[in-house]
Amino acid sequence: MSRTRYTRRLPAAAIAAGLVLALAACGGSDSTSADGAAPSAATDQLNPNADLTKQSLDITIWDGYSPKDLPQRVKSKLGFDVKIAIHDTNEAAMARVATNTDSGIDVAFVSGQYAQALNEQGLLEPLHPELIPNLANLYPEASQLSFDKGNKFSVPYTWGTTGICYRTDLVKAPPTSWNDILTPPDDLKGKVTMMTTERWLALPALKALNYSINTTDDKQLAQVKESLLKAKQWGMLYDDTTFGAKLEKGEAAMVEAWDGWCPTTNPKIKFMVPKEGSDLWSDTMVIMKTSKNKEAAHAFINFILDPAVHSWVAENILYKVPNKAAMDLVAQNDKELLEKNAPLKMTPAELLKGESIIDLGEASAKYTRLATEISAQQ
């Protein structure tokens, strides 16, 4: 089993700040219908009997987020070629597909709130469920994600939550609250880290104050800023990618972490979701409206949802997949993996206790500004 680190949510403040303008430049309506679909997005008529060997796909995905031999496996099974482009951040993917109407990308892997933003601008092909029979493998809860209820324009690829990852031998009392990160005891100062990625930088303070992670209220965000500045003044450290390694080395004792990146294979390291609650994040697969290979795109997504294919994610990246058949296969084939990685055992019901991160439109700039101000504070 291998585990690849990839910078799926590293901050790109300058790009993120201009994202709304970039999307607006592509046209489309700012409003959506009651079911979440863009009013201007007409569904193309697709041929369920199309000759897929005459089509091909270009996809964009994070490095290490799929098997290296995926193109060969698709070619062998479905008969068409797949070319993979790599993006390191959601913002980079959006710059590719949202600011270029002829990007050449057929299928994009982006986080849920970014899929929502693309759909709101009419840039996504509504899904044709009859061409994706393996949707039946998903947990029922996978259709309840607030950015796309009913999976009308996106198919969840991974999902998880954010919490506190800590060394049991370095903390005197196990953490129970986000306040344990924001105001740790003196003996842990200098050994606590948080993330700088905008929405996750704000998350601990938002939840500690019992606010929504999607709030745009200026007074609430001012309180969040005050809390984060206090944390920085006592010496909070920041790390978006190597916090797990620092825990294993003993350089950190307690960190804000995405569940799959908490190295609980180490018996001294545990993961917990604070009592105030947390988020529910999801990475998704979407089909671009401009794709000329929509039948192949649907066939590709259906292939990914095959349990033997989708289970690779849980086994290699250690992120849960919203595919019941795939997770059942993992449990059947590698019980030890589940036993050593507690976050993999979280149930869909437990995940749905988290608050889904949604796109905030122009108000997203408030989080960009918050992160910039915290970063600039000496």
PyMOL commands that set and color helices and strands:
alter all, ss='L'
color gray80, all
select helices_A, chain A and resi 13-17+19-25+52-54+70-78+90-97+112-120+129-131+133-137+140-143+179-182+186-188+198-208+218-233+243-249+259-261+294-304+307-316+324-333+335-340+342-345+348-351+361-376
alter helices_A, ss='H'
color red, helices_A
select strands_A, chain A and resi 56-62+81-87+107-111+155-160+162-167+192-194+237-238+254-258+269-272+279-287+355-356
alter strands_A, ss='S'
color yellow, strands_A
deselect
rebuild
show_as cartoon
